[in-house]
């Protein structure tokens, strides 16, 4: 999966990759030439007292050094751009894929895990691409080129290379094999700590209400200690790695000087050549070291790539179609013998549900908790696919209609409305970016929200915090209703959207809705009977089945379930 991802996201930037290879090759060749020139300066210049040779070769060495630096900078520059573009495209594709997920698909992975995969995991793959452009390409060039140049300089000392390089590979291979499972464990524990932190931030009010701060601190401490333990074990191996590597490097250097000095003393080797051999040995060992660092990064990136691949390879449970961009009868809703099972559930949530709603009609849905009301309205905008039967919106099966076309005609006010960080105006314009201030105020008037918005310091430009936490639950509901009205849809779906409103505000809001959106179909899910008494038709659900349909008066006469709901609420109010 790692190689597949790299090829897929690096391929579009192949010109940059070609330039990286060329510049890395240039800087490696120049780097390999420097020790030979340095040897000539010592042997032909310093030892013979030839100043002209020293100056001539010195300027040549300076020019080659500057060329090497320039080539290295350009290689890193193009490599960084290539890696950043690959990371950008990968994040965009993950975001787009998750955007196509149904609620079931999101729950399968978990929100915290999806965030980690789109940030930390992508970063691991991105860093591998960057380091590959800077280290992986130059490492074999330096190592192989260094061996050739070292043997060319003096074959007598070449046995030191045959000892030092395998020894370093043996040590580093052992340490890398220990790091791989730790990296895999580390990514899983990062997932866990993100999940815990997300839960605690989202449920902070519940935690404080039940005085569970100590328990949550302990739960976070367990997850935090898990991450710390994995990172400490990684750090311990790195701490062990560097002294061993430096020991091998220093022993190799001393060995070259020790055995080389004997050859110099016997006249078999010149001092400059010995120094060049030493530099080549260092280049070989550094090449091996850089390659090893890449092998350390590869396992962690491979784990991250696998996690990313799981998201990208997941087919959304709700498939989109690119056809059917027209609806014969906008505003109509029809459910035909609809069934729905949640994955793994033994009993259906909806069992043979049928209902109709004509343009301009208000259809209310009521029932006890767990009767399937929210699931039913989630089928209308195709947040779920029915496991049986048909759901028709605008006269067309939702499975045969382009998703954006379907959603454009429907506005939903959910049970727990969500407001985005921004202003009142930016939240209201979420469904219609071109809406004027007059349209916004009209929607606020209908939603009974104009009063408190006018009392805000900057009115429409007043700040709204993430999730709408700086306004009350009732204000949040009314702003969400206003946002739905600004979109001017064919169908309005209210999923228990009036629960946080007092009875007076509820009555005024319903009266305003009847007057303002007479041609819009309204699907209203409610717990309070007072909210739906004026509906054109009321559908009573019980255990996922329709047990009554009619007006308020009709259901009082012939529906025992509805009558029980009404009587229970009257008893509570009394």
C-alpha positions in Angstrom: 0.0 0.0 0.0 2.9 2.4 0.8 4.5 2.0 -2.6 1.1 2.3 -4.3 0.3 5.5 -2.5 3.7 7.0 -3.3 3.5 6.2 -7.0 -0.1 7.5 -7.2 0.6 10.9 -5.6 4.2 11.5 -6.8 3.5 10.6 -10.4 1.7 13.9 -11.3 4.8 15.8 -10.2 7.3 13.7 -12.2 9.1 16.8 -13.7 10.0 17.8 -10.1 11.1 14.3 -9.3 13.3 14.2 -12.4 15.0 17.4 -11.3 15.5 16.0 -7.8 17.2 13.0 -9.2 19.4 15.1 -11.5 20.5 17.5 -8.7 21.1 14.7 -6.2 23.2 12.9 -8.8 25.2 16.1 -9.4 25.8 16.8 -5.8 26.8 13.2 -5.1 29.3 13.2 -8.0 30.8 16.5 -6.8 31.0 15.3 -3.3 32.9 12.2 -4.4 35.4 14.3 -6.4 36.4 16.4 -3.4 38.5 13.8 -1.5 40.6 13.1 -4.6 41.3 16.8 -5.2 42.1 17.1 -1.5 44.6 14.2 -1.8 46.3 15.9 -4.8 46.6 19.2 -2.8 48.4 17.3 -0.1 50.6 15.0 -2.2 51.4 17.4 -5.1 51.1 20.7 -3.4 51.8 20.7 0.4 54.4 17.9 0.5 56.3 19.4 -2.5 55.8 23.0 -1.5 54.1 23.8 -4.8 52.1 26.9 -4.0 50.7 27.3 -7.5 49.2 23.8 -7.4 47.7 24.5 -4.0 46.0 27.7 -5.2 44.8 26.1 -8.5 43.4 22.9 -6.9 42.1 25.0 -3.9 40.0 27.2 -6.2 38.8 24.1 -8.1 37.8 22.5 -4.8 36.0 25.7 -3.7 34.1 25.8 -7.0 33.1 22.2 -6.7 32.0 22.7 -3.1 29.8 25.6 -4.1 28.3 23.6 -6.9 27.6 20.7 -4.5 25.9 23.1 -2.1 23.8 24.6 -4.8 22.8 21.2 -6.2 21.9 20.0 -2.7 19.7 23.1 -2.0 17.9 22.8 -5.3 17.3 19.0 -4.7 15.9 19.7 -1.3 13.7 22.6 -2.7 12.1 20.5 -5.4 11.9 17.5 -3.1 10.1 19.6 -0.5 7.6 20.9 -3.0 7.0 17.5 -4.4 6.3 16.0 -0.9 4.1 18.9 0.1 2.0 18.6 -3.0 1.7 14.8 -2.5 0.6 15.4 1.2 -1.9 18.1 0.0 -3.5 15.8 -2.6 -3.6 12.9 -0.2 -5.4 14.9 2.5 -7.8 16.3 -0.1 -8.6 12.7 -1.3 -9.2 11.5 2.3 -11.4 14.4 3.0 -13.4 13.9 -0.1 -13.8 10.2 0.6 -15.0 10.8 4.1 -17.4 13.4 2.8 -19.0 10.6 0.8 -19.3 8.4 3.8 -22.7 7.7 5.4 -23.1 8.0 9.1 -22.5 4.2 9.4 -19.2 4.5 7.5 -18.0 7.3 9.8 -19.0 5.2 12.9 -17.1 2.2 11.5 -13.7 4.1 11.7 -14.6 6.6 14.4 -14.2 10.4 14.1 -11.0 10.5 16.1 -9.3 7.8 14.0 -10.4 9.6 10.8 -8.8 12.8 12.0 -5.6 11.0 12.9 -5.5 9.3 9.5 -5.9 12.7 7.7 -3.3 14.4 9.8 -0.6 12.3 11.6 -0.7 9.4 9.1 -0.6 11.6 6.1 2.3 13.5 7.7 4.3 10.2 8.1 3.9 9.4 4.3 4.7 13.0 3.4 7.9 12.9 5.5 8.9 9.6 3.9 8.6 11.2 0.4 10.6 14.2 1.5 13.3 12.2 3.1 13.4 9.9 0.1 14.1 12.9 -2.1 16.8 14.2 0.2 18.4 11.1 1.7 17.3 7.9 0.0 18.4 9.1 -3.5 21.8 10.3 -2.4 22.6 7.5 0.1 23.2 4.7 -2.5 25.1 7.1 -4.8 27.4 8.1 -2.0 27.8 4.5 -0.7 28.4 2.8 -4.1 30.4 5.7 -5.5 32.5 5.8 -2.3 33.3 2.1 -2.5 34.5 2.6 -6.2 36.6 5.6 -5.4 38.1 4.1 -2.2 39.2 0.9 -4.0 40.5 3.1 -6.8 42.5 5.2 -4.3 44.0 2.2 -2.5 42.9 -1.4 -2.7 45.1 -2.5 0.2 42.9 -0.8 2.8 39.6 -1.9 1.2 39.2 -4.8 3.6 38.3 -2.2 6.3 35.2 -1.4 4.2 34.3 -5.1 4.0 34.4 -5.2 7.8 32.9 -1.8 8.8 29.9 -1.7 6.4 28.4 -5.2 7.3 29.0 -4.6 11.0 27.0 -1.3 10.8 24.3 -3.0 8.8 24.0 -5.8 11.3 23.7 -3.5 14.3 21.2 -1.2 12.5 19.1 -4.1 11.2 18.7 -5.4 14.7 17.6 -2.1 16.0 15.2 -1.4 13.1 13.5 -4.8 13.6 12.8 -3.8 17.2 11.4 -0.4 16.1 8.8 -1.6 13.6 6.3 -3.1 16.1 6.7 -0.1 18.4 5.8 2.3 15.6 2.7 0.3 14.8 1.7 0.4 18.4 2.4 4.1 18.7 0.0 4.9 15.9 -2.7 2.9 17.5 -2.1 4.6 20.8 -2.2 8.1 19.2 -5.7 7.1 17.9 -6.7 6.1 21.4 -5.6 9.4 23.0 -7.3 11.4 20.3 -10.5 9.5 20.9 -10.4 10.1 24.6 -9.6 13.8 24.2 -12.3 14.3 21.7 -14.9 12.6 24.0 -13.8 14.7 27.0 -14.0 18.0 25.1 -17.4 17.2 23.5 -18.9 15.9 26.8 -17.3 18.4 29.2 -20.7 19.5 30.5 -21.8 16.0 31.3 -18.4 15.3 33.0 -18.8 18.3 35.2 -22.5 17.7 35.9 -21.7 14.2 37.2 -18.5 15.3 38.9 -16.4 12.9 37.0 -13.3 15.0 36.4 -11.1 12.7 38.4 -12.3 9.6 36.5 -11.7 11.3 33.2 -8.2 12.5 34.2 -7.4 8.9 35.1 -8.7 7.7 31.8 -6.7 10.3 29.9 -3.6 9.5 32.0 -3.8 5.8 31.0 -4.0 6.8 27.3 -1.3 9.4 27.7 1.0 6.9 29.5 0.5 4.5 26.7 1.8 7.0 24.1 4.6 8.0 26.4 5.7 4.4 27.0 5.8 3.7 23.2 7.8 6.9 22.6 10.2 6.2 25.4 10.9 2.7 24.0 11.5 4.3 20.6 13.8 6.9 22.2 15.7 4.3 24.1 16.5 2.4 20.9 17.6 5.7 19.3 19.8 6.5 22.3 21.4 3.1 21.9 21.7 3.5 18.2 23.8 6.7 18.0 26.6 5.7 20.4 27.0 2.3 18.6 27.1 4.0 15.2 29.6 6.6 16.4 31.7 3.8 17.9 31.8 2.0 14.5 32.7 5.3 12.7 35.4 6.2 15.1 37.0 2.7 15.2 36.9 2.7 11.4 38.7 6.0 11.3 41.3 5.0 13.7 41.8 1.7 11.8 42.4 3.6 8.6 45.0 5.9 10.3 46.7 2.9 12.1 47.1 0.6 9.1 47.5 3.6 6.7 50.4 5.0 8.7 52.2 1.7 8.4 51.8 1.8 4.6 52.9 5.4 4.5 56.0 4.6 6.5 56.9 1.8 4.1 56.3 4.1 1.1 53.4 2.0 -0.2 50.9 4.8 0.3 50.9 8.6 0.1 49.5 10.7 2.9 47.0 12.4 0.7 45.7 9.1 -0.6 45.3 7.9 2.9 43.3 11.0 3.8 41.2 10.5 0.7 40.5 6.9 1.6 39.4 8.0 5.1 37.0 10.5 3.6 35.6 7.9 1.2 35.1 5.5 4.1 33.2 8.2 6.0 31.0 8.9 3.0 30.2 5.1 2.7 29.3 4.9 6.3 27.2 8.0 6.1 25.4 6.6 3.1 24.7 3.4 5.0 23.5 5.5 7.9 21.2 7.6 5.8 19.8 4.5 4.1 19.2 3.0 7.6 17.3 6.1 8.7 15.1 5.6 5.7 14.5 2.0 6.7 13.4 3.3 10.1 10.9 5.7 8.6 9.6 3.2 6.1 7.9 0.8 8.6 6.1 3.7 10.4 5.1 5.2 7.0 3.9 1.7 5.9 1.6 1.4 8.9 0.2 4.9 8.2 -0.2 4.1 4.5 -2.2 1.0 5.4 -4.5 3.0 7.6 -4.9 5.6 4.9 -5.6 2.9 2.3 -8.3 1.4 4.5 -10.2 4.8 4.2 -9.5 5.3 0.5 -10.4 1.7 -0.5 -13.7 1.8 1.5 -16.7 2.0 -0.8 -19.4 4.2 0.8 -22.4 2.2 1.9 -24.5 4.8 0.0 -23.4 5.0 -3.6 -23.8 8.3 -5.4 -25.2 8.6 -9.0 -24.3 11.3 -11.5 -27.6 11.2 -13.3 -31.2 12.1 -12.5 -30.7 15.9 -11.9 -34.4 16.6 -12.4 -37.4 15.9 -10.2 -40.8 15.6 -11.9 -42.8 16.8 -8.9 -40.7 19.0 -6.5 -41.8 19.0 -3.0 -43.5 15.6 -2.9 -42.4 12.9 -0.5 -43.5 9.2 -0.7 -42.4 6.2 1.3 -43.5 2.8 -0.1 -43.4 -0.1 2.3 -40.0 1.0 3.7 -37.9 -1.3 5.8 -34.7 -0.5 7.6 -32.2 -2.6 9.6 -29.1 -1.2 11.3 -26.1 -3.5 10.6 -26.0 -6.3 13.1 -29.4 -5.5 14.6 -31.8 -8.3 15.2 -35.0 -6.4 14.8 -35.9 -3.8 12.1 -36.1 -0.1 13.1 -38.7 0.5 10.4 -41.0 -2.2 9.2 -43.3 -1.6 6.2 -43.7 2.2 6.6 -45.6 4.0 4.0 -46.6 7.7 3.9 -47.1 10.5 1.5 -46.7 14.3 1.6 -47.8 16.7 -1.1 -46.3 20.1 -1.9 -47.3 22.7 0.8 -48.5 19.9 3.2 -47.4 19.6 6.8 -47.0 15.9 7.8 -46.1 15.3 11.5 -44.5 12.1 12.8 -45.0 11.2 16.5 -44.2 8.2 18.6 -42.5 6.9 21.7 -38.7 7.0 22.1 -37.1 4.4 19.8 -40.1 4.1 17.5 -38.0 5.0 14.4 -38.9 8.7 13.9 -35.4 10.0 13.3 -34.4 7.0 11.2 -37.4 7.7 9.0 -36.6 11.3 8.3 -32.9 10.4 7.7 -34.1 8.3 4.8 -35.6 11.2 3.0 -32.3 13.1 2.3 -30.6 9.6 1.9 -28.4 9.8 4.9 -29.2 6.1 5.1 -30.4 3.8 2.4 -33.6 1.8 3.1 -33.0 -1.9 3.3 -36.4 -2.5 1.7 -39.0 -0.6 -0.2 -38.7 2.8 -1.9 -38.1 6.4 -0.8 -39.3 8.9 -3.4 -38.5 12.6 -3.3 -39.9 14.9 -6.0 -41.4 11.9 -7.7 -38.0 10.2 -8.2 -36.3 7.4 -6.2 -33.6 8.9 -4.1 -31.2 6.1 -5.3 -31.6 7.4 -8.9 -31.1 11.1 -8.2 -27.8 13.0 -8.1 -27.0 13.6 -4.4 -26.4 17.3 -4.7 -29.7 17.8 -6.6 -31.5 15.8 -3.8 -29.9 17.8 -1.0 -30.5 21.1 -2.7 -34.2 20.6 -2.4 -34.2 19.5 1.2 -33.3 21.5 4.4 -33.0 19.6 7.7 -33.0 21.0 11.2 -31.6 18.0 13.3 -32.3 17.1 16.9 -29.0 18.6 18.0 -28.4 21.5 15.7 -24.8 22.5 14.9 -23.5 26.0 14.3 -20.1 26.7 12.8 -17.5 29.0 14.1 -18.1 32.4 12.4 -20.9 34.9 12.6 -24.7 34.8 12.7 -24.7 35.8 9.0 -22.2 33.2 7.9 -24.2 30.5 9.6 -27.4 31.6 8.0 -25.9 31.8 4.6 -24.6 28.3 4.8 -27.5 27.1 2.6 -27.5 30.1 0.3 -24.3 32.1 0.0 -26.1 34.8 -2.1 -28.8 35.6 0.5 -29.2 39.3 1.2 -29.4 40.8 4.7 -33.1 41.4 4.2 -33.6 37.6 3.5 -31.6 36.8 6.6 -33.7 39.1 8.8 -36.9 37.7 7.3 -35.8 34.2 8.1 -34.9 35.3 11.6 -38.3 36.9 12.1 -40.1 33.6 11.0 -37.8 31.6 13.3 -38.5 33.9 16.2 -34.8 34.7 16.4 -34.8 38.3 15.3 -35.3 39.6 18.9 -32.2 38.1 20.5 -30.0 38.7 17.4 -30.9 42.4 17.5 -29.8 42.5 21.1 -26.3 41.2 20.2 -23.6 43.8 20.0 -23.0 43.4 16.2 -26.3 41.8 15.3 -25.7 39.7 12.1 -22.0 40.1 12.4 -21.9 38.8 16.0 -19.5 36.0 16.6 -20.7 32.4 17.0 -18.3 30.0 18.6 -17.7 26.4 17.3 -20.8 24.3 17.9 -22.8 27.4 18.9 -21.7 27.1 22.5 -22.0 30.8 23.2 -25.8 30.8 22.6 -28.5 28.9 24.5 -30.1 25.7 23.3 -33.3 27.4 22.2 -31.4 30.2 20.4 -29.3 27.5 18.6 -32.4 25.8 17.5 -34.0 29.0 16.2 -30.8 30.0 14.3 -30.8 26.5 12.7 -34.4 26.9 11.7 -33.6 30.3 10.2 -30.6 28.8 8.3 -33.0 26.2 6.8 -35.4 28.9 5.8 -32.7 30.9 4.0 -32.0 27.9 1.8 -35.6 28.2 0.4 -35.9 24.4 -0.1 -38.8 22.4 -1.5 -38.9 20.3 1.6 -38.3 21.3 5.3 -37.5 18.5 7.7 -37.8 19.3 11.4 -36.4 16.5 13.6 -37.7 17.4 17.0 -36.4 20.9 16.3 -38.8 22.7 18.7 -38.0 20.8 21.9 -35.9 23.6 23.4 -38.6 26.2 22.8 -41.2 27.3 25.3 -44.8 26.7 24.3 -45.4 30.4 23.5 -42.4 30.7 21.2 -43.3 27.3 19.7 -46.8 28.5 18.8 -45.6 31.7 17.3 -43.0 29.9 15.2 -45.5 27.4 13.9 -47.9 30.2 13.0 -45.2 32.1 11.2 -44.1 29.0 9.3 -47.7 28.3 8.1 -47.9 31.9 6.8 -44.4 32.2 5.2 -43.7 28.8 3.7 -47.2 27.7 2.5 -45.8 26.1 -0.7 -43.0 24.2 1.1 -43.6 20.6 2.3 -42.9 20.2 6.0 -42.0 17.0 7.7 -42.2 17.5 11.5 -40.9 15.0 14.0 -42.0 16.0 17.5 -42.5 14.7 21.0 -45.0 17.4 22.1 -48.5 17.0 20.8 -49.0 20.8 21.0 -46.4 21.2 18.3 -48.3 19.0 15.7 -52.0 19.6 16.4 -52.3 21.8 13.4 -50.6 19.5 11.0 -52.5 18.4 7.9 -51.7 14.8 8.7 -50.2 13.0 11.7 -48.4 9.7 11.4 -48.1 7.7 14.6 -45.2 5.3 14.8 -44.8 2.4 17.3 -42.0 -0.1 17.1 -41.1 0.9 13.6 -44.7 0.5 12.2 -47.4 3.0 11.3 -50.3 2.4 13.7 -52.3 5.5 12.9 -52.7 8.3 10.3 -55.0 11.3 10.3 -55.6 14.7 11.8 -55.4 15.4 15.5 -59.2 15.0 16.0 -59.3 11.8 13.8 -56.5 10.1 15.7 -58.1 11.0 19.1 -61.1 9.0 18.0 -59.5 5.9 16.4 -55.9 5.6 17.6 -55.3 4.2 21.1 -51.5 4.8 20.8 -52.1 8.5 19.9 -54.7 8.9 22.6 -52.3 7.5 25.2 -49.6 10.0 24.1 -52.0 12.9 24.4 -53.3 11.8 27.8 -49.8 11.2 29.2 -48.8 14.7 28.2 -52.0 16.2 29.6 -51.3 14.4 32.9 -47.8 15.8 33.1 -48.9 19.3 32.3 -51.7 19.1 34.9 
